[in-house]
Amino acid sequence: MVFLVFPATLLVFILLVAPMAGLLRMSLNQYSPSELMVEALSGENYLQALSDPYYQNILLTTVIVAFACMLLSVALSLAPAYWLARMESRWKSLITIVTLFPLLVGNVVRAAGWMALLGNDGAVNAFLRLFGMTEPLQLIYTPFAVVIGTTAVVMPYMILTLSSVVENIPRQTEEAAANLGAGPLTVFFRVLLPQAAPGLLAGCVLVFILSMNAYATPVLLGGPGFSMLAPAVYEQFVKAANWPFGAALAFVLLATTLLLTGAVSFGLARSLGRDAQQA
């Protein structure tokens, strides 16, 4: 058994652990305009990242956008996931492929599509002009555009995760609740959803992590006045050439993602577990 696991463990170490260890070591170095990076063992970069109001605001914006995308994904995915899970048509495989299809398109291409829809001369404002609106709505380069665009990217993960769990829940539980007088919404929220808690929890964690680390969508739909942490890491590495500080920002993003993912998982698990006990 050890010999079977060893190749995969070695591959993970080479491709993930070793680069992360190198990045961690780099984050403790100091930046020099002349030498770019001076070897040191200093926490100055982390102190700057956590104490600077500019980066505090970027971190807060990243967390808010990730939570908004997670909640919106849950709200928009519950009905499609249930419909897909309970579908008995021969077209179910095709619908599943259609749900997966957006994942085959790059984030840049999808963001460009949203720019065409939400721009001042885009499809949405062109439609509104048909009803007499002369001034275009500022939809592009706003937090709203970033949340909508990022949610569109991560929604397939939520739908497929939820539907795979709902498929394994017997229909008889819903029918029994309906026979006892429960309405459709009561059946869904008091009977079905607590049983689908593992899928909901996994979907929320996955969507939250992807939203926290989004890059292309915030850059293209948020514009220069909107900043999130992943683009800020890129700017430090590529534009400012401040690799130690960029590495420190990357680990701040990683630590924040892990801590909040744990908090979201714990909170949802307790909430769904309490609902299941009440049901």
Salt bridges, closest charged atoms under 4 A:
GLU39 OE1 - ARG25 NH2 3.99
GLU88 OE2 - ARG171 NE 3.79
GLU167 OE2 - LYS92 NZ 2.45
GLU174 OE2 - ARG86 NH2 2.48
